[in-house]
Amino acid sequence: MCVTLLCLGMVGLTPLHPHKDLSSHGMLMLALRRVCLGLLAIETLLFLGLAASIYMTFGDDVLHNLVKVYGWKWGFRLPVFLLGGIICRLVYHRWFLPKLSALLRKMRITQDEDTVSDMKNEIGRYKSKDFDPLSYIRPDKIFIGLNGETGQPEYADMTMWDETNKMVVGATRYGKGVTYQIWAAQAIRRGKTVIYIDPKEDKWMPKVLEQEAKKLGKTFLYVDIADPKEPGNYAPFAHGTPEDRRSRFYEIMGLVERGTDADHYKVTARRYLFNIFTDTSQTGSLPALLNTVQRIHDTDTGNKEEDQARRKSLGTVLARLMEWASYDTLNGKAGFSIEKTLLNPNGAVVYFRGSLDDQIVLAATQTFLIEVRQEIKRLEKQRATHVEVLVDELRYLVSDTVLSALATIVGERATFALAFQNFGDLENPKDKSMNGKAVLQSVRVNCQVKAFFGGSDADTAEWIAKTTGDTNKRAVRMEKTDVNAMGGETWSAQRTFGDVQEFVIPENVVKALPPKVAVMMQPNKLASIVYVSPIKV
């Protein structure tokens, strides 16, 4: 009876009759349940019959003694065995069956399905790789990195590359500089003139540029206007046509009309300064320019009202020139010549260093970028080489001249590569007179090759995902589970598939990218994940 009660506790008391939803396992349990109940009935009858037989044969005293001895010895074990069976059944249904169901689910031979992005799975999915980018360079293609899925080198079409501006977006130390190293090294090897404009100091970039230039016997120039120990490196308004010098001066000195009340004074100032930039004027250096503006400012014509208006309109320009003229690095009589660099038949390599901490040096760096753009256009027919201009920290250097150049410079055998940290940088440019949204839109539209690194803000990550486009994935829409009488959950044999629309590069992937792993976008190609690695120096 103890064994029978143990088995009965394990198989339960219901159901006692078969039904259409009963599985083969349920039918087996039903058979065992019926056997146990039948045995229990037989054992109970045998027990009662034995007791009656003893009573009739030996009398009440013998039966009483037997019940007292064996009843107390075995009677309490009946509920214990029954409880043990129930516990075994509970463990089986609540623990063993769910575990077995999960194991069998893993062992299924399933239909093919696509994985939908999950942030928990994306974190740690990609890890930075250390490799030598120079070993993958090909003469007929542009190497951009190793594919994130296959690990194979990924290339861009050379013709497209030379006719397309580029942009690199990402947080500091995530890989913007490393990407520039790879692009610049290939530009140097292809005989291009490479100009790298850095408003802050990069530890490795000048070393990479110098190393690659020396390999091919190219001229390498390091121009530093942030170090006072290097005087006379750059003369901001000494080179170019009078029109270009005047335009550059107007833009940097804040004399361009912005549709505000201050435009009146700007127009007045330009009227007095228009003739200071001519082929014969002695205004090449900042001290000479300062003296000229000072003389105009201090001139006494005898007309008190006119003299007062002139001095008021020139006051700000004069104050700024005084600041600029106090910098030895900007006071060279001739300074660094962009014209000579661009006309170098072998293609020179230039690293121009500024500073984000000094507003005058930063403005001079912006002047340099504007002059580079002007000279590229002016010398287009005389140049022997294509020009690759790489700009870091665009937020601090963006200007109307640079933005207008994005749409036209590719037709002048030159391209820009622009780097910044996120879209918010361009929406809030250093020059508050510029429309940030228009700046951002211009850069995004005119830079068709885009590299995005991790550390992006949510808005940038969302835009990246949407821009990569949609793709359909075949994924499990629903998978059923059953809950048994004891509360254990098991997987059913039914799965429902459906098409799920997801971005080619989901937002989760962008947010989870580690350093030196980027989303790369090229015209007429699906976006992809690529690894980049620094060039050894």
Residue pairs with C-beta under 8 A, 6 or more apart in sequence:
1 40
1 43
1 44
1 47
1 78
2 74
2 77
2 78
2 81
3 81
4 36
4 39
4 40
4 43
5 40
5 78
5 79
5 81
5 82
5 85
6 81
6 82
6 84
6 85
6 88
7 32
7 36
7 85
8 33
8 36
8 37
8 40
8 82
8 85
9 81
9 82
9 83
9 84
9 85
9 86
9 87
9 88
9 89
10 85
10 86
10 88
10 89
10 92
11 29
11 32
11 33
11 36
11 89
12 29
12 33
12 89
12 485
13 33
15 22
15 26
15 30
16 30
16 33
16 34
16 37
17 30
18 27
18 30
22 30
51 63
51 67
54 62
54 63
54 66
55 63
89 486
90 486
93 484
93 485
93 486
93 487
93 488
94 486
94 487
94 488
95 488
97 484
97 488
97 490
98 488
98 489
98 490
101 490
101 491
102 491
104 491
105 491
110 495
111 497
112 474
113 474
113 475
113 476
113 497
114 473
114 474
114 475
114 500
115 121
115 473
115 475
116 473
116 475
116 500
116 502
117 502
117 506
117 507
117 508
117 509
118 508
119 508
119 511
119 512
122 506
122 508
122 509
122 511
122 512
123 512
124 512
125 509
125 512
126 148
126 512
126 513
126 514
126 517
126 529
126 531
127 514
127 517
128 514
128 515
128 516
128 517
128 531
128 533
129 146
129 151
129 516
129 531
129 533
130 533
131 146
131 531
131 533
132 533
132 535
132 536
133 143
133 145
133 181
133 182
133 185
133 532
133 533
133 534
133 535
134 185
134 535
136 143
136 146
136 153
137 143
137 185
137 186
137 189
138 155
140 158
141 155
141 156
141 157
141 158
142 155
142 156
142 157
142 158
142 161
142 183
142 186
143 153
143 154
143 155
143 182
143 186
144 154
144 155
144 156
144 182
144 451
144 520
144 530
144 532
145 153
145 154
145 182
145 518
145 520
145 530
145 531
145 532
146 152
146 153
146 154
146 530
146 531
147 153
147 154
147 528
147 529
147 530
147 531
148 517
148 528
148 529
148 530
148 531
149 528
149 529
154 520
154 528
154 530
156 449
156 522
160 449
160 522
160 523
161 415
161 449
162 386
162 415
163 410
163 415
164 410
164 415
164 447
164 448
164 449
164 523
165 406
165 409
165 410
165 415
165 416
165 417
165 418
165 446
165 447
165 448
165 449
166 183
166 415
166 416
166 417
166 418
166 447
166 449
166 450
166 451
167 417
167 418
167 419
167 420
167 443
167 444
167 447
167 449
167 450
167 451
168 176
168 179
168 180
168 417
168 418
168 419
168 450
168 451
168 453
169 176
169 419
169 420
169 421
169 422
169 423
169 450
169 451
169 452
169 453
169 456
169 460
170 176
170 421
170 451
170 452
170 453
170 454
170 455
170 456
170 518
171 421
171 422
171 453
171 454
171 455
171 456
172 421
172 455
173 515
174 453
174 454
174 455
174 513
174 515
174 516
175 453
175 515
175 516
175 517
175 518
175 532
176 392
176 419
176 453
177 202
177 204
177 205
177 392
177 534
178 516
178 532
178 533
178 534
179 451
179 518
179 532
180 196
180 205
180 390
180 392
180 417
180 419
181 204
181 205
181 208
181 534
181 535
182 532
182 535
183 388
183 390
183 417
184 194
184 196
184 205
184 208
184 209
184 212
184 388
184 390
185 208
185 212
185 535
187 194
187 388
188 194
188 209
188 212
188 213
188 216
188 218
188 347
188 349
189 212
189 216
190 386
191 346
191 347
191 385
191 386
192 347
192 385
192 386
192 387
192 388
193 341
193 342
193 344
193 347
193 348
193 349
193 350
193 383
193 385
193 386
193 387
193 388
194 209
194 347
194 348
194 349
194 350
194 387
194 388
194 390
195 341
195 350
195 352
195 372
195 387
195 388
195 389
195 390
196 205
196 206
196 209
196 350
196 351
196 352
196 390
196 392
197 352
197 354
197 365
197 368
197 369
197 372
197 389
197 390
197 391
197 392
197 397
198 205
198 351
198 352
198 353
198 354
198 392
198 393
199 354
199 355
199 356
199 362
199 365
199 392
199 393
199 396
199 397
200 354
200 355
200 356
200 392
200 393
201 226
201 353
201 355
202 392
204 534
204 537
205 351
206 222
206 351
206 353
207 537
208 534
208 535
208 537
209 220
209 349
209 351
210 220
210 222
210 349
210 351
211 535
211 537
212 349
212 535
213 219
213 220
213 349
214 220
217 346
218 346
218 347
218 348
218 349
219 344
219 346
219 348
219 349
220 348
220 349
220 350
220 351
221 336
221 341
221 348
221 349
221 350
221 351
222 351
222 353
223 233
223 234
223 336
223 350
223 351
223 352
223 353
224 230
224 233
224 329
224 353
225 233
225 234
225 327
225 329
225 330
225 352
225 353
225 354
225 355
225 361
225 364
225 365
225 368
226 329
226 353
226 354
226 355
226 358
226 361
227 329
227 353
228 327
228 328
228 329
230 329
231 328
231 329
231 331
231 332
232 328
232 329
232 331
232 332
232 333
232 335
233 329
233 330
233 332
233 335
233 336
234 329
234 330
234 332
234 335
234 336
234 364
234 368
235 284
235 285
235 286
235 330
235 331
235 332
235 333
235 334
235 335
235 336
236 248
236 252
236 286
236 324
236 330
236 335
236 364
236 367
236 368
236 371
237 245
237 248
237 249
237 277
237 283
237 284
237 286
237 289
237 367
238 245
238 284
238 285
238 332
238 333
238 334
238 335
239 245
239 334
239 335
239 337
239 338
239 339
239 371
239 375
240 248
240 339
240 371
240 374
240 375
240 378
241 378
242 277
242 278
242 279
242 281
243 277
244 371
244 374
244 375
244 378
245 277
246 273
246 274
246 277
247 374
247 401
248 367
248 370
248 371
248 374
249 255
249 273
249 277
250 256
250 270
251 370
251 399
251 400
251 401
252 363
252 366
252 367
252 370
253 316
253 317
253 320
253 321
254 266
254 316
254 320
255 266
255 269
255 270
255 273
255 317
256 266
256 400
257 263
257 266
257 267
258 433
265 312
265 313
266 313
268 309
268 310
268 313
269 313
269 314
269 317
272 296
272 310
272 313
272 314
273 293
273 296
273 314
273 317
275 281
276 283
276 289
276 292
276 293
276 296
277 283
281 292
282 288
282 292
283 289
283 292
284 333
284 334
285 331
285 332
285 333
286 321
286 324
286 325
286 327
286 330
286 331
287 325
287 331
289 321
289 325
290 318
290 321
290 322
290 324
290 325
293 314
293 317
293 318
293 321
294 318
296 310
296 314
297 310
297 311
297 314
297 315
297 318
298 311
299 307
299 310
300 307
301 307
323 360
324 330
324 360
324 363
324 364
325 331
327 360
327 361
327 364
329 361
330 360
330 364
338 368
338 371
338 372
338 375
339 375
339 379
341 348
341 350
342 375
342 376
342 379
342 383
342 385
342 387
343 379
343 382
343 383
343 384
344 384
344 385
345 384
345 385
346 385
347 384
347 385
352 365
352 368
354 361
354 362
354 364
354 365
354 368
355 361
355 362
355 365
356 362
356 393
356 396
362 396
362 397
362 430
365 396
365 397
366 396
366 397
366 399
369 389
369 391
369 397
369 399
369 402
370 399
370 401
370 402
372 389
373 389
373 401
373 402
373 405
373 409
374 401
376 383
376 387
376 389
376 409
376 412
376 414
377 405
377 408
377 409
377 412
380 412
380 413
380 414
383 413
385 413
386 413
386 414
386 415
387 413
387 414
387 415
388 414
388 415
388 417
389 414
389 415
389 416
389 417
390 417
390 419
391 397
391 416
391 417
391 418
391 419
392 419
393 419
393 420
394 418
394 419
394 420
394 425
394 426
394 443
395 420
395 421
395 425
395 426
395 428
395 429
395 430
396 430
397 430
398 426
398 429
398 430
398 431
398 434
398 439
399 431
399 434
400 434
402 416
403 439
403 442
403 443
405 416
406 416
406 442
406 443
406 446
406 447
407 442
407 446
409 415
409 416
416 447
418 443
418 447
420 426
421 455
422 456
422 457
422 459
422 460
423 440
423 457
423 459
423 460
423 463
424 457
424 459
424 460
426 436
426 439
426 440
426 443
427 436
427 437
427 439
427 440
428 436
429 436
429 439
444 450
448 521
448 522
448 523
449 521
449 522
449 523
450 519
450 520
450 521
451 518
451 519
451 520
451 521
451 530
452 460
452 464
452 510
452 518
452 519
452 521
453 513
453 515
453 516
453 517
453 518
454 510
454 511
454 512
454 513
454 514
454 515
454 517
456 464
456 510
456 511
458 511
460 510
461 507
461 510
461 511
462 507
464 505
464 507
464 510
464 519
465 503
465 505
465 506
465 507
465 509
465 510
466 503
467 521
467 527
468 503
468 504
468 505
468 519
468 521
468 526
468 527
469 503
469 504
469 526
469 527
470 501
470 502
470 503
470 504
471 501
471 502
471 503
471 504
472 499
472 500
472 501
473 499
473 500
473 501
473 502
474 497
474 498
474 499
474 500
475 497
475 498
475 499
475 500
476 495
476 496
476 497
477 496
477 497
477 498
477 500
478 495
478 496
479 491
479 492
479 494
479 495
479 496
480 491
480 492
480 494
481 489
481 490
481 491
481 492
482 489
482 490
482 492
483 489
483 490
484 490
504 526
504 527
505 519
505 527
505 528
505 529
509 519
509 529
510 519
513 519
513 529
516 531
516 532
516 533
517 529
517 530
517 531
517 532
518 529
518 530
518 532
519 527
519 528
519 529
520 527
520 528
520 529
520 530
521 527
